Amino acid sequence: MTADHPLAQYYARRAGEYERIYTKPERQDDLRQLEDWVADFGRDQRVLELACGTGWWTAVLAPVAKAVTAVDLNPEVLEVARAKSLPGVEWCCRDVYASEPIPGSFTAGMAGFWWSHVPRRKLPGFLVMVHRQLEPGARVLFLDNRYVSGSSTPISRTDSDGNTYQTRTLADGTEHEVLKNFPTAQELTALLSPLADQLRVRELTHYWCVDYRVGQRAGGQPS
Ligand SMILES: C[S@@+](CC[C@H](N)C(=O)[O-])C[C@H]1O[C@@H](n2cnc3c(N)ncnc32)[C@H](O)[C@@H]1O
């Protein structure tokens, strides 16, 4: 994917208004729970955070982690993130699908609200790429939205692979079709079980969160 991909362009244009999504009143209790889970996850780890955006979750990780490398394709969102002046964070502008390894050695990997944007067919390969970036037995956490009628943007269409899409409107009035999948706990378990040890799937009203250790057959480095 390159910076001219529609998903990347959408998030570049949304950079200044992105964090409004974290102010939805009905989601606040769940967000506080997620923040606790992410802080527990990142404590004393060297974390690779993928698609970090404006650094909402980086700000949760930075005070507890040994170090964080936070990666995003868009300079526009990284500028918002850098302005937070988080200690111990290295910001890195690059594509999560790029084949070159991200410099560093990582005991943990996480991504917030990124899984939902990965086409279903690409997920297995994406997971292998993530696991290869991490030390053997590293911990991994993904969190993302559950579809909640009345709170989530309605699904506008479903393609032949089962990917779902939303039509989103930015503050400037532009409309963008965005791939946004809402996997069930069963789908997450089925995909991750062969790759993961100590897999845990947790669901809140508005969000899901999975965490696990990279298993020996997960596409990571040999232990
Ligand atoms: C839903 S936002 C998530 C941001 C942040 N993780 C959060 O939870 O607040 C998705 C992010 O993915 C970034 N992105 C889109 N395509 C990317 C790619 N190919 N590689 C890296 N980041 C990408 C966008 O710039 C955007 O910041």
The ligand as a Gaussian input file, in Angstrom:
#p B3LYP/6-31G(d) Opt

LIG

0 1
 C       -8.132000       3.577000      12.501000
 S       -6.623000       4.486000      12.478000
 C       -5.898000       3.841000      13.972000
 C       -4.983000       4.823000      14.645000
 C       -4.538000       4.404000      16.039000
 N       -3.974000       3.074000      16.054000
 C       -5.685000       4.449000      17.019000
 O       -6.134000       3.368000      17.415000
 O       -6.098000       5.535000      17.393000
 C       -5.720000       3.671000      11.209000
 C       -4.344000       4.247000      10.976000
 O       -3.683000       3.459000       9.987000
 C       -2.849000       4.312000       9.218000
 N       -2.552000       3.594000       7.993000
 C       -3.319000       3.411000       6.902000
 N       -2.704000       2.622000       6.019000
 C       -1.496000       2.302000       6.557000
 C       -0.409000       1.503000       6.130000
 N       -0.448000       0.847000       4.960000
 N        0.674000       1.406000       6.924000
 C        0.718000       2.069000       8.105000
 N       -0.304000       2.820000       8.587000
 C       -1.397000       2.941000       7.805000
 C       -3.640000       5.580000       9.073000
 O       -2.816000       6.674000       8.784000
 C       -4.294000       5.676000      10.448000
 O       -3.516000       6.465000      11.304000

